[in-house]
């Protein structure tokens, strides 16, 4: 299987703008084609930033100078016309110095190879050590999981696999403990609410008063005629209650009859002194009983506030008992009220003594645990360090076999890693020293006048005789664009002229280096849409210069076209099909080190797709596929594959625009007249009920209206979103438009029918 060869950058990850978790694997020479707005500039920006990418083993971004030609490059170097930084080359260097540079460069290559090999070997051993360590950590973590949950508070700083295993490997005295005892000690010493809690209050049963008055019927002994009458109808309590509430009125509260003048005297005679005395005793007993029970209730209730958290289960049981206690107290209160309302009845209170005893016993049990907690908390400063040390010591005891095995394996691997680290450091130092040597040599051969002459020569050769570059007076390494006819600094340049001059300058940067004292690294070149607003002649020149840079990057030394090799990787991004064909000529055959990519965008999601296909002569092998046949054919390919309604409508519009308007010479109104007037009935369906279905006609009108109102051409159409378009109907109407205009044969040809 033929596989592509990677260069400096082995992978580019894209997760910006319209790219979501996308990536591509570049080779040495990379052509990326895509329409405007599909994401080309985003790809160029990611490359310029030198982030989100994987570098060849033994190399990093510091090893390469990234040169990016894009809109940002143009604006920074041309827009102000204040000049460009000097371009330093090695075109006139001393022969001996050049030989020294070549010798040092060759030695640098050997040192870099040594560094790469040492880095790869070291990386493998480090990966192996990391895998062994991960396995060891997982074993330790899983084997101690249950116990660690119970002593989590004593493992501060050791709650990760790494932190735990480091502590275990540092333990020198593994010791066996009783796990339950160790857990209990840790819980007390490291309680989240570590504090001394007050003990709970108990109730004094003897404080509850008693009396026989509740079991005694309170009855009046009066023998008056009215009293006898009340007793006979058992209305004594009823009359007393009415009198107590309405004694100030001169009418009966029940029948509203006027009372006799001596009624008060008769009432008083109905209730003797013993009756009143018993009622007084009853009321007093109720008050005393209520006060005692209320004190007990407050004590019991206060126990629920700020209680020791570890006795939650006991508190739950206690609260249930307290609810029962409260219910019985309420029953007794009601029975007191009943007795007062009906003194002649006998009532019996709920016995609270057994319940109070049970509550007191529960309190004793909880107080015992509170005291245990308080004893430990009072000595917490001493207990916590003991718990921490004991936990690690016990865990090391449990894992003694695993620890011994890992220590032996790690020791052997570490010896190999130490040796490789020394080799890598030595190679790295040598690479650094050689780069400094090369930089020092290059400073001696920099010649700015040669660079200026080179740019001016290119300007003249490309027909730009009205411009030349001149070094700004008293400002070394800064150049001005001068118009030949006036001798003045150029104030106005067309966009195409600006872009062309900027590219010539960029070309000089690629051939030389931007600063005299810069360390000359190998270069990675990124060219983003270089022929924007240029005419055909300048496009041809730019294409030739790009092909020259491609030749420098070509790694196939058996067919090397160029003596230089400082361009280690090149990326060329464009939306211009003609320029793409210019620079990719004869490149598709170099499958292993040349890659073609298509940048696509559907529903605001972009992707970079590698363009390959099975080799037509040897199907077991792959070959490059140039995504550009021509713009029009590419539109039909897109039409065949697209499934998104909005994209389909846009492609249809562009095909109709290009074929009928640009090639056939129709106007938008011509097509509209043919379809919507002459063939109107062909787009209307007659329904069984006699009505007309005009949905096809409306869809055709929509497509043609979209066409008639657009002045764009193939490359730059706007995306009008047709969210509800049925793609099958859209394709059917599109085909019918061709056939009704007499172009069905062309439609069949483009659809390969």
C-alpha positions as CSV (number, residue, x, y, z in Angstrom):
1,X,0.0,0.0,0.0
2,X,1.5,3.4,-1.0
3,X,1.4,5.7,2.0
4,X,1.9,9.5,2.0
5,X,5.1,10.9,3.5
6,X,4.6,13.5,6.2
7,X,7.0,16.4,6.8
8,X,7.4,19.0,9.6
9,X,3.7,19.3,10.5
10,X,2.2,15.8,10.7
11,X,-1.3,16.8,11.8
12,X,-3.4,20.0,11.9
13,X,-6.4,20.1,14.2
14,X,-9.2,22.6,13.4
15,X,-11.6,23.7,16.1
16,X,-12.2,27.3,15.2
17,X,-14.9,29.4,13.4
18,X,-17.0,26.9,11.3
19,X,-14.7,24.0,12.0
20,X,-15.7,21.6,14.8
21,X,-13.3,18.9,15.9
22,X,-11.8,18.5,12.3
23,X,-8.3,17.6,11.3
24,X,-6.1,16.7,8.3
25,X,-2.7,15.2,7.8
26,X,-0.5,17.2,5.4
27,X,2.4,16.0,3.4
28,X,5.3,18.0,1.9
29,X,3.3,19.9,-0.8
30,X,-0.3,20.6,0.0
31,X,-3.0,22.1,-2.3
32,X,-6.2,23.2,-0.6
33,X,-9.1,24.3,-2.8
34,X,-12.3,25.8,-1.6
35,X,-14.9,28.5,-2.4
36,X,-15.0,31.9,-0.7
37,X,-16.3,31.6,2.9
38,X,-15.7,27.9,3.3
39,X,-12.9,28.3,5.8
40,X,-9.6,28.7,3.9
41,X,-8.5,31.8,6.0
42,X,-9.2,29.9,9.2
43,X,-6.9,27.1,8.1
44,X,-4.2,29.6,7.2
45,X,-4.6,31.3,10.6
46,X,-4.2,28.0,12.5
47,X,-1.0,27.3,10.5
48,X,0.3,30.8,11.2
49,X,-0.3,30.6,15.0
50,X,1.5,27.2,15.0
51,X,-1.0,25.9,17.5
52,X,-3.3,22.8,17.4
53,X,-0.8,20.8,15.4
54,X,1.5,17.8,15.8
55,X,5.1,18.1,14.8
56,X,7.5,15.5,13.5
57,X,9.2,13.5,16.2
58,X,12.2,15.4,17.6
59,X,11.1,18.7,16.2
60,X,8.9,21.6,17.4
61,X,7.6,24.9,16.2
62,X,10.8,26.5,17.2
63,X,12.7,24.6,14.5
64,X,10.9,26.3,11.7
65,X,10.2,29.8,10.4
66,X,6.5,30.0,9.5
67,X,5.9,32.4,6.5
68,X,2.3,33.1,5.7
69,X,1.0,35.1,2.8
70,X,-2.5,36.3,3.4
71,X,-4.6,39.5,3.7
72,X,-2.9,40.2,7.1
73,X,0.5,40.0,5.5
74,X,-0.5,42.5,2.8
75,X,-2.0,45.0,5.2
76,X,1.1,45.0,7.5
77,X,3.6,45.4,4.8
78,X,2.0,47.5,2.0
79,X,-1.0,49.4,3.4
80,X,0.9,52.4,4.9
81,X,3.5,52.7,2.2
82,X,6.0,53.5,4.9
83,X,8.4,50.8,3.7
84,X,9.2,47.2,4.2
85,X,11.7,45.5,6.5
86,X,15.0,44.7,4.8
87,X,15.2,41.4,3.1
88,X,18.6,39.7,3.7
89,X,19.9,37.0,1.4
90,X,23.0,34.9,1.0
91,X,23.4,35.6,-2.7
92,X,26.8,37.4,-2.5
93,X,28.4,35.6,0.4
94,X,32.1,34.9,0.6
95,X,32.8,31.5,-1.0
96,X,34.7,30.2,2.1
97,X,32.0,31.4,4.5
98,X,29.4,29.7,2.3
99,X,31.4,26.5,2.4
100,X,31.6,26.8,6.2
101,X,27.8,27.3,6.3
102,X,27.2,24.2,4.2
103,X,29.6,22.1,6.3
104,X,27.9,23.3,9.5
105,X,24.5,22.7,8.0
106,X,25.4,19.1,7.1
107,X,26.7,18.6,10.7
108,X,23.5,20.1,12.0
109,X,21.5,17.5,10.0
110,X,23.4,14.7,11.6
111,X,23.0,16.2,15.0
112,X,19.2,16.6,14.4
113,X,19.0,13.0,13.4
114,X,20.8,12.0,16.6
115,X,18.4,14.2,18.6
116,X,15.4,12.7,16.8
117,X,16.5,9.1,17.4
118,X,17.3,9.8,21.1
119,X,14.0,11.6,21.5
120,X,12.0,8.8,20.0
121,X,13.8,6.1,22.1
122,X,13.3,8.2,25.2
123,X,9.7,8.8,24.4
124,X,9.1,5.1,24.0
125,X,10.7,4.3,27.4
126,X,8.8,7.1,29.1
127,X,5.6,5.8,27.6
128,X,6.4,2.4,28.9
129,X,7.1,3.7,32.3
130,X,3.9,5.8,32.3
131,X,1.9,2.7,31.3
132,X,3.4,0.6,34.1
133,X,2.8,3.5,36.6
134,X,-0.8,3.8,35.4
135,X,-1.4,0.1,35.8
136,X,0.2,0.1,39.3
137,X,-1.9,3.2,40.3
138,X,-5.1,1.5,39.1
139,X,-4.4,-1.6,41.0
140,X,-3.7,0.4,44.2
141,X,-6.7,2.5,43.7
142,X,-9.2,-0.4,43.1
143,X,-7.8,-2.7,45.8
144,X,-8.1,0.0,48.5
145,X,-11.3,1.7,47.2
146,X,-13.7,0.5,50.0
147,X,-11.3,1.2,52.8
148,X,-10.4,4.7,51.5
149,X,-14.1,5.7,51.4
150,X,-14.3,5.0,55.1
151,X,-11.1,7.1,55.9
152,X,-11.4,9.7,53.2
153,X,-11.0,12.6,55.7
154,X,-7.6,11.3,56.7
155,X,-6.3,11.2,53.1
156,X,-6.0,15.0,52.4
157,X,-3.5,15.5,49.5
158,X,-3.8,11.8,48.6
159,X,-7.2,11.6,47.0
160,X,-5.8,11.1,43.5
161,X,-4.2,8.0,42.1
162,X,-0.9,9.9,41.7
163,X,-1.0,11.4,45.2
164,X,-1.9,8.1,46.8
165,X,0.8,6.1,45.1
166,X,3.5,8.7,45.9
167,X,2.6,8.5,49.6
168,X,2.6,4.7,49.4
169,X,6.0,4.5,47.7
170,X,7.4,6.9,50.4
171,X,6.2,4.7,53.3
172,X,9.0,2.9,54.9
173,X,7.2,1.1,57.8
174,X,4.1,-0.8,56.6
175,X,2.0,-1.8,59.6
176,X,-1.1,-4.0,60.1
177,X,-4.0,-2.4,61.9
178,X,-7.6,-3.4,62.9
179,X,-9.5,-1.7,60.1
180,X,-12.6,-1.1,62.1
181,X,-10.7,0.6,64.9
182,X,-8.8,2.7,62.5
183,X,-12.0,3.8,60.7
184,X,-13.6,4.8,64.1
185,X,-10.6,6.8,65.2
186,X,-10.5,8.7,61.9
187,X,-14.2,9.5,62.0
188,X,-13.9,11.1,65.4
189,X,-10.6,12.9,64.7
190,X,-11.6,14.3,61.4
191,X,-15.3,15.0,61.8
192,X,-16.6,17.8,59.5
193,X,-18.2,19.4,62.5
194,X,-15.3,18.7,64.8
195,X,-16.4,20.4,68.0
196,X,-17.5,19.6,71.6
197,X,-21.2,19.2,71.8
198,X,-23.3,19.8,74.9
199,X,-25.0,16.8,76.4
200,X,-28.8,16.5,76.1
201,X,-31.2,17.4,78.9
202,X,-33.3,14.7,80.6
203,X,-36.7,15.2,82.3
204,X,-37.5,15.0,86.0
205,X,-40.6,12.9,86.3
206,X,-41.1,13.9,89.9
207,X,-41.8,17.5,88.8
208,X,-45.1,16.4,87.3
209,X,-47.9,17.1,89.9
210,X,-50.7,14.6,90.7
211,X,-54.3,15.1,92.0
212,X,-57.4,13.0,92.5
213,X,-59.7,15.8,91.4
214,X,-60.0,14.5,87.9
215,X,-61.6,11.3,89.1
216,X,-64.0,13.1,91.4
217,X,-67.4,14.2,90.1
218,X,-67.9,17.8,91.1
219,X,-71.6,18.2,91.9
220,X,-73.5,21.0,93.7
221,X,-75.3,19.9,97.0
222,X,-77.8,22.8,97.0
223,X,-81.5,21.9,97.9
224,X,-83.2,25.0,96.4
225,X,-86.1,24.5,94.2
226,X,-84.2,25.8,91.1
227,X,-81.2,23.6,92.0
228,X,-83.4,20.6,92.3
229,X,-84.9,21.4,88.9
230,X,-81.5,21.7,87.2
231,X,-80.3,18.4,88.8
232,X,-83.5,16.6,87.6
233,X,-82.8,17.6,84.0
234,X,-79.0,17.2,84.4
235,X,-78.5,20.8,83.3
236,X,-76.3,22.0,86.2
237,X,-73.1,22.4,84.0
238,X,-75.1,23.8,81.1
239,X,-76.6,26.6,83.3
240,X,-73.3,27.3,84.9
241,X,-71.6,27.8,81.6
242,X,-74.4,30.0,80.3
243,X,-74.2,32.1,83.5
244,X,-70.5,32.5,83.3
245,X,-70.7,33.8,79.7
246,X,-73.9,35.9,79.9
247,X,-74.4,36.9,83.5
248,X,-74.5,40.6,82.7
249,X,-77.7,40.3,80.6
250,X,-81.3,40.4,82.0
251,X,-82.5,37.9,79.4
252,X,-82.0,34.1,79.2
253,X,-79.1,33.5,76.7
254,X,-81.0,30.4,75.4
255,X,-84.7,31.3,75.2
256,X,-84.3,35.1,75.3
257,X,-87.1,35.4,78.0
258,X,-86.8,38.1,80.6
259,X,-85.2,36.7,83.8
260,X,-86.9,36.9,87.2
261,X,-85.6,39.8,89.4
262,X,-84.2,37.3,91.9
263,X,-82.4,35.1,89.3
264,X,-78.9,36.0,90.5
265,X,-79.8,34.9,94.0
266,X,-81.2,31.6,92.8
267,X,-78.1,31.0,90.7
268,X,-75.8,31.6,93.7
269,X,-77.9,29.3,95.9
270,X,-77.5,26.5,93.2
271,X,-73.7,26.2,93.7
272,X,-72.5,25.6,97.3
273,X,-69.0,26.3,98.6
274,X,-67.7,22.8,98.2
275,X,-68.5,22.9,94.5
276,X,-66.7,26.1,94.0
277,X,-63.7,24.9,96.0
278,X,-63.4,21.7,93.9
279,X,-63.5,23.8,90.7
280,X,-60.8,26.0,92.1
281,X,-58.6,22.9,92.8
282,X,-59.3,21.7,89.3
283,X,-58.2,24.9,87.7
284,X,-55.1,25.1,89.9
285,X,-54.1,21.5,89.1
286,X,-54.5,22.2,85.4
287,X,-52.2,25.2,85.6
288,X,-49.5,23.4,87.6
289,X,-49.7,20.3,85.5
290,X,-49.5,22.4,82.3
291,X,-46.5,24.4,83.5
292,X,-44.5,21.2,84.5
293,X,-45.3,19.5,81.2
294,X,-44.4,22.6,79.3
295,X,-40.9,22.7,81.0
296,X,-40.3,19.1,80.2
297,X,-41.4,19.7,76.6
298,X,-39.0,22.7,76.2
299,X,-36.1,20.6,77.5
300,X,-36.9,17.7,75.2
301,X,-37.4,20.0,72.2
302,X,-34.2,22.0,72.8
303,X,-32.3,18.7,72.5
304,X,-33.0,18.7,68.7
305,X,-31.1,21.9,68.2
306,X,-27.4,21.9,67.4
307,X,-27.2,18.2,68.1
308,X,-24.2,16.0,67.5
309,X,-24.4,14.9,63.8
310,X,-23.2,11.3,64.4
311,X,-26.3,10.5,66.5
312,X,-28.7,11.2,63.6
313,X,-30.4,7.8,63.7
314,X,-30.9,8.0,67.5
315,X,-32.3,11.5,67.0
316,X,-34.7,10.3,64.5
317,X,-36.1,7.7,66.9
318,X,-36.0,10.4,69.6
319,X,-38.0,12.8,67.5
320,X,-40.7,10.1,66.9
321,X,-41.0,9.5,70.6
322,X,-41.2,13.2,71.1
323,X,-44.1,13.4,68.6
324,X,-45.9,10.7,70.6
325,X,-45.2,12.6,73.8
326,X,-46.7,15.8,72.3
327,X,-49.8,14.0,71.1
328,X,-50.4,12.6,74.6
329,X,-49.9,16.0,76.1
330,X,-52.5,17.4,73.7
331,X,-54.9,14.6,74.7
332,X,-54.4,15.4,78.4
333,X,-54.9,19.1,77.7
334,X,-58.2,18.4,76.0
335,X,-59.3,16.1,78.9
336,X,-58.6,19.0,81.3
337,X,-60.8,21.2,79.2
338,X,-63.5,18.6,79.2
339,X,-63.4,18.2,83.0
340,X,-63.7,22.0,83.5
341,X,-66.5,22.1,81.0
342,X,-68.3,19.2,82.7
343,X,-67.1,19.1,86.3
344,X,-69.4,16.2,87.2
345,X,-67.6,13.9,84.7
346,X,-64.7,11.6,85.6
347,X,-61.6,11.9,83.4
348,X,-58.3,10.0,83.3
349,X,-55.1,11.5,81.9
350,X,-52.7,9.6,79.6
351,X,-49.8,8.2,81.7
352,X,-46.7,10.0,80.4
353,X,-44.3,8.3,82.8
354,X,-43.3,5.3,80.7
355,X,-42.8,7.5,77.7
356,X,-40.6,10.0,79.6
357,X,-38.6,7.1,81.0
358,X,-38.0,5.8,77.4
359,X,-37.1,9.3,76.2
360,X,-34.6,9.7,79.1
361,X,-33.1,6.3,78.3
362,X,-32.6,7.4,74.6
363,X,-31.0,10.6,75.9
364,X,-28.6,8.5,78.0
365,X,-27.6,6.5,75.0
366,X,-27.0,9.6,72.9
367,X,-25.1,11.4,75.7
368,X,-22.7,8.4,75.9
369,X,-21.8,8.9,72.2
370,X,-21.5,12.7,72.7
371,X,-19.1,12.1,75.5
372,X,-17.0,9.8,73.4
373,X,-16.9,12.4,70.6
374,X,-16.0,15.2,73.1
375,X,-13.1,13.2,74.6
376,X,-11.6,12.7,71.1
377,X,-12.2,16.2,69.9
378,X,-10.6,17.7,72.9
379,X,-7.4,15.8,71.9
380,X,-7.8,16.3,68.1
381,X,-4.5,18.0,67.4
382,X,-2.7,14.8,68.6
383,X,-5.1,12.3,67.0
384,X,-5.2,13.6,63.4
385,X,-1.5,13.2,62.5
386,X,-1.6,9.8,64.1
387,X,-4.6,8.8,61.9
388,X,-3.0,10.1,58.7
389,X,0.2,8.2,59.3
390,X,-1.6,5.0,60.4
391,X,-3.8,5.0,57.3
392,X,-0.9,5.2,54.9
393,X,1.0,2.6,56.9
394,X,-1.9,0.3,56.8
395,X,-2.5,0.8,53.0
396,X,1.2,0.1,52.3
397,X,0.8,-3.1,54.3
398,X,-2.1,-4.2,52.2
399,X,-0.2,-3.4,49.0
400,X,3.2,-4.7,50.0
401,X,3.5,-7.2,47.2
402,X,2.4,-4.7,44.5
403,X,4.8,-2.0,45.8
404,X,7.8,-4.4,45.7
405,X,7.1,-5.5,42.2
406,X,6.7,-1.9,40.9
407,X,9.8,-0.6,42.6
408,X,11.9,-3.3,40.8
409,X,10.4,-2.6,37.4
410,X,10.7,1.2,37.8
411,X,14.3,1.0,38.8
412,X,15.3,-0.8,35.6
413,X,13.4,1.5,33.3
414,X,14.7,4.6,35.0
415,X,18.3,3.6,34.4
416,X,17.6,3.4,30.6
417,X,15.7,6.7,30.7
418,X,18.6,8.4,32.5
419,X,21.0,7.2,29.8
420,X,18.8,8.3,26.9
421,X,18.2,11.7,28.6
422,X,21.9,12.4,28.6
423,X,22.2,11.5,24.9
424,X,19.3,13.7,24.1
425,X,20.7,16.6,26.1
426,X,24.1,16.3,24.4
427,X,22.5,16.2,20.9
428,X,20.3,19.2,21.8
429,X,23.2,21.2,22.9
430,X,25.1,20.4,19.7
431,X,22.1,21.5,17.6
432,X,21.9,24.7,19.5
433,X,25.6,25.4,19.1
434,X,25.5,24.7,15.4
435,X,22.6,27.0,14.9
436,X,24.4,29.8,16.6
437,X,27.4,29.1,14.4
438,X,25.3,29.2,11.2
439,X,23.5,32.4,12.4
440,X,26.9,34.1,13.0
441,X,28.1,33.1,9.6
442,X,24.9,34.3,7.8
443,X,25.2,37.8,9.4
444,X,28.5,38.2,7.5
445,X,26.9,37.6,4.0
446,X,23.6,39.5,4.3
447,X,23.3,42.0,1.4
448,X,20.2,44.3,1.3
449,X,21.1,45.9,-2.0
450,X,20.9,42.5,-3.7
451,X,17.4,42.0,-2.2
452,X,16.2,45.4,-3.5
453,X,17.7,44.7,-6.9
454,X,16.0,41.3,-7.0
455,X,12.6,42.8,-6.2
456,X,13.0,45.7,-8.7
457,X,14.1,43.2,-11.4
458,X,11.0,41.1,-10.8
459,X,8.8,44.3,-11.0
460,X,10.3,45.2,-14.3
461,X,10.1,41.7,-15.7
462,X,6.4,41.5,-14.9
463,X,5.5,44.8,-16.6
464,X,5.3,47.0,-13.6
465,X,7.7,49.6,-15.1
466,X,6.0,52.4,-13.1
467,X,7.2,51.2,-9.8
468,X,10.5,50.4,-8.1
469,X,11.7,50.0,-4.5
470,X,14.1,52.4,-2.9
471,X,15.8,52.2,0.5
472,X,14.4,55.0,2.6
473,X,17.0,57.8,3.3
474,X,18.7,57.5,6.7
475,X,16.4,54.5,7.5
476,X,18.3,51.2,6.8
477,X,16.3,48.2,5.9
478,X,13.2,50.2,5.2
479,X,12.0,50.5,1.6
480,X,9.6,52.8,-0.2
481,X,7.5,52.2,-3.3
482,X,8.4,54.9,-5.8
483,X,6.4,55.8,-9.0
484,X,8.7,56.1,-12.0
485,X,6.9,59.0,-13.7
486,X,6.9,61.3,-10.6
487,X,9.8,60.0,-8.5
488,X,7.4,60.3,-5.5
489,X,6.3,57.8,-2.9
490,X,3.3,56.0,-4.3
491,X,0.1,57.2,-2.7
492,X,-2.5,55.1,-4.6
493,X,-2.1,51.5,-5.7
494,X,-4.9,49.3,-7.0
495,X,-5.7,46.3,-4.9
496,X,-4.2,44.0,-7.5
497,X,-0.9,46.1,-7.6
498,X,-0.7,46.1,-3.8
499,X,-1.2,42.3,-3.6
500,X,1.3,41.7,-6.4
501,X,4.1,43.8,-4.8
502,X,3.4,42.2,-1.4
503,X,3.8,38.7,-3.0
504,X,7.1,39.7,-4.6
505,X,8.3,40.8,-1.1
506,X,7.0,37.6,0.4
507,X,8.9,35.7,-2.3
508,X,12.1,37.4,-1.2
509,X,11.4,36.5,2.5
510,X,11.0,32.9,1.4
511,X,14.3,33.0,-0.4
512,X,16.2,34.9,2.3
513,X,15.5,35.9,6.0
514,X,13.8,38.9,7.4
515,X,16.4,40.0,10.0
516,X,20.1,40.1,9.9
517,X,20.6,38.5,13.3
518,X,17.9,35.9,13.0
519,X,18.6,32.3,13.4
520,X,17.8,30.9,10.0
521,X,15.5,28.0,10.5
522,X,14.0,25.7,7.8
523,X,10.8,27.3,6.5
524,X,7.2,26.3,6.2
525,X,5.4,28.4,3.6
526,X,1.6,29.1,3.6
527,X,0.0,31.0,0.7
528,X,-3.6,32.0,1.1
529,X,-5.4,33.1,-2.1
530,X,-2.4,35.1,-3.6
531,X,-4.1,36.2,-6.9
532,X,-7.0,38.2,-5.5
533,X,-7.9,41.1,-7.8
534,X,-4.9,40.4,-10.1
535,X,-5.0,40.4,-13.9
536,X,-4.0,37.3,-16.0
537,X,-0.4,38.4,-16.5
538,X,0.4,38.9,-12.8
539,X,-1.5,35.7,-12.1
540,X,0.8,33.9,-14.5
541,X,3.9,35.4,-12.8
542,X,2.7,34.5,-9.3
543,X,2.0,31.0,-10.5
544,X,5.5,30.7,-11.8
545,X,7.0,31.9,-8.4
546,X,4.8,29.5,-6.5
547,X,5.9,26.6,-8.7
548,X,9.5,27.7,-8.0
549,X,8.8,27.4,-4.2
550,X,7.1,24.0,-4.8
551,X,10.3,22.8,-6.6
552,X,12.4,23.9,-3.5
553,X,10.1,21.9,-1.3
554,X,10.0,18.8,-3.5
555,X,11.6,16.0,-1.4
556,X,12.1,13.7,-4.4
557,X,15.9,14.1,-4.7
558,X,16.0,11.7,-7.7
559,X,14.1,14.3,-9.8
560,X,15.1,17.4,-7.9
561,X,14.5,20.5,-9.9
562,X,16.0,23.0,-7.5
563,X,19.4,23.2,-5.7
564,X,17.9,24.7,-2.5
565,X,16.0,22.8,0.1
566,X,15.1,25.3,2.9
567,X,11.4,25.0,2.3
568,X,10.4,22.0,4.3
569,X,6.6,22.2,3.7
570,X,4.2,24.3,1.7
571,X,0.5,24.9,1.8
572,X,-1.3,26.7,-1.1
573,X,-4.9,27.7,-0.5
574,X,-7.1,29.2,-3.2
575,X,-10.6,29.6,-4.6
576,X,-9.4,30.5,-8.1
577,X,-9.8,27.4,-10.3
578,X,-7.5,28.8,-13.0
579,X,-4.7,29.6,-10.6
580,X,-5.2,26.2,-8.9
581,X,-4.7,24.5,-12.3
582,X,-1.6,26.6,-13.0
583,X,0.2,25.6,-9.8
584,X,-0.9,22.0,-9.7
585,X,0.1,21.2,-13.2
586,X,1.9,17.8,-13.3
587,X,1.8,17.5,-9.5
588,X,-0.9,14.9,-9.0
589,X,1.5,12.1,-10.1
590,X,3.6,12.6,-7.0
591,X,1.2,10.8,-4.7
592,X,3.5,10.2,-1.7
593,X,4.6,13.8,-1.0
594,X,1.9,15.9,-2.7
595,X,-1.6,16.1,-1.3
596,X,-4.8,17.6,-2.7
597,X,-7.5,18.8,-0.3
598,X,-11.0,20.3,-0.8
599,X,-12.3,22.6,1.9
600,X,-16.1,22.3,2.0
601,X,-18.9,23.9,4.0
602,X,-22.4,22.5,4.6
603,X,-24.9,24.0,7.0
604,X,-22.2,26.3,8.4
605,X,-19.9,23.4,9.2
606,X,-16.6,23.2,7.4
607,X,-14.3,20.3,6.8
608,X,-11.0,19.5,5.0
609,X,-11.3,16.5,2.8
610,X,-8.3,14.6,1.3
611,X,-8.8,14.0,-2.4
612,X,-7.7,10.6,-3.4
613,X,-9.0,7.7,-5.5
614,X,-8.0,4.2,-6.4
615,X,-5.2,4.1,-9.0
616,X,-6.8,3.4,-12.3
617,X,-3.9,1.2,-13.5
618,X,-3.2,-0.5,-10.1
619,X,-6.4,-0.6,-8.0
620,X,-4.6,-1.8,-4.9
621,X,-2.8,1.6,-4.8
622,X,-4.2,5.0,-4.3
623,X,-3.6,8.2,-6.4
624,X,-4.3,11.9,-6.0
625,X,-7.5,13.3,-7.3
626,X,-7.4,17.0,-8.3
627,X,-10.7,18.4,-7.0
628,X,-10.9,21.0,-9.9
629,X,-11.8,19.8,-13.3
630,X,-13.4,23.1,-14.0
631,X,-15.8,25.3,-12.0
632,X,-18.8,24.3,-14.0
633,X,-18.2,20.5,-13.7
634,X,-17.5,20.9,-10.0
635,X,-20.9,22.5,-9.6
636,X,-22.6,19.4,-11.2
637,X,-20.5,17.1,-9.0
638,X,-21.7,19.1,-6.0
639,X,-25.3,18.9,-7.3
640,X,-25.1,15.1,-7.5
641,X,-23.9,14.7,-3.9
642,X,-25.5,17.5,-1.9
643,X,-28.4,16.6,0.4
644,X,-28.9,19.9,2.3
645,X,-31.8,22.0,0.9
646,X,-30.1,25.4,1.2
647,X,-26.9,24.2,-0.5
648,X,-28.9,22.4,-3.2
649,X,-30.8,25.6,-4.1
650,X,-27.6,27.6,-4.2
651,X,-25.9,25.1,-6.5
652,X,-29.0,25.0,-8.8
653,X,-28.9,28.8,-9.0
654,X,-25.2,28.9,-9.9
655,X,-25.7,26.2,-12.6
656,X,-28.6,28.1,-14.2
657,X,-26.7,31.3,-13.9
658,X,-23.5,30.0,-15.5
659,X,-25.0,27.9,-18.3
660,X,-28.0,29.9,-19.4
661,X,-26.9,33.4,-18.7
662,X,-23.1,33.3,-19.1
663,X,-22.7,30.6,-21.8
664,X,-26.0,30.6,-23.7
665,X,-26.6,34.3,-23.4
666,X,-30.2,34.2,-22.0
667,X,-31.3,36.9,-19.6
668,X,-33.0,36.1,-16.4
669,X,-36.3,37.5,-17.8
670,X,-36.0,35.3,-20.9
671,X,-35.9,32.1,-18.8
672,X,-38.7,33.4,-16.6
673,X,-40.9,34.0,-19.6
674,X,-40.2,30.6,-21.1
675,X,-40.9,28.6,-17.9
676,X,-43.6,30.6,-16.2
677,X,-45.6,31.7,-19.2
678,X,-45.0,29.5,-22.2
679,X,-44.8,26.3,-20.1
680,X,-46.9,27.4,-17.2
681,X,-49.4,24.5,-17.6
682,X,-46.6,21.9,-17.4
683,X,-45.9,22.9,-13.8
684,X,-49.6,22.7,-12.7
685,X,-51.2,19.5,-11.6
686,X,-55.0,18.9,-12.0
687,X,-56.5,17.3,-8.9
688,X,-59.4,14.8,-9.0
689,X,-61.7,17.4,-7.4
690,X,-61.0,19.9,-10.2
691,X,-58.7,22.2,-8.3
692,X,-55.1,23.0,-9.3
693,X,-52.0,22.1,-7.4
694,X,-49.5,25.0,-8.2
695,X,-46.7,24.0,-5.8
696,X,-44.4,23.0,-8.6
697,X,-45.0,26.3,-10.4
698,X,-44.4,28.3,-7.2
699,X,-41.1,26.4,-6.6
700,X,-40.0,27.1,-10.2
701,X,-40.9,30.7,-9.8
702,X,-38.9,30.9,-6.5
703,X,-35.8,29.4,-8.2
704,X,-36.0,31.8,-11.2
705,X,-36.8,34.8,-9.0
706,X,-33.7,34.0,-7.0
707,X,-31.8,33.7,-10.3
708,X,-33.1,37.0,-11.7
709,X,-32.3,39.0,-8.6
710,X,-28.7,37.8,-8.3
711,X,-25.8,39.5,-10.0
712,X,-23.3,37.0,-8.7
713,X,-21.5,34.4,-10.7
714,X,-20.2,31.0,-9.9
715,X,-17.7,31.6,-7.2
716,X,-19.4,34.0,-4.9
717,X,-23.1,33.3,-4.6
718,X,-24.9,34.1,-1.4
719,X,-26.6,31.3,0.5
720,X,-30.4,32.0,0.8
721,X,-31.7,29.5,3.3
722,X,-34.7,27.5,2.0
723,X,-35.3,25.5,5.2
724,X,-38.6,23.9,3.9
725,X,-37.5,23.0,0.4
726,X,-38.2,19.4,-0.6
727,X,-35.0,18.3,-2.3
728,X,-36.7,15.7,-4.6
729,X,-39.2,18.3,-5.9
730,X,-36.3,20.8,-6.3
731,X,-34.3,18.3,-8.4
732,X,-37.4,17.5,-10.5
733,X,-38.2,21.1,-11.2
734,X,-34.5,21.8,-12.1
735,X,-34.5,19.0,-14.7
736,X,-37.8,20.2,-16.2
737,X,-36.4,23.7,-16.6
738,X,-33.6,22.3,-18.8
739,X,-36.0,20.2,-20.8
740,X,-38.6,22.9,-21.4
741,X,-35.8,25.3,-22.7
742,X,-34.6,22.5,-25.0
743,X,-31.5,21.7,-23.1
744,X,-32.4,18.2,-21.9
745,X,-29.5,16.6,-23.8
746,X,-27.0,18.8,-21.9
747,X,-28.7,17.9,-18.6
748,X,-28.3,14.2,-19.4
749,X,-24.7,14.6,-20.4
750,X,-23.8,16.4,-17.1
751,X,-25.7,13.7,-15.1
752,X,-23.7,11.0,-17.0
753,X,-26.9,9.4,-18.3
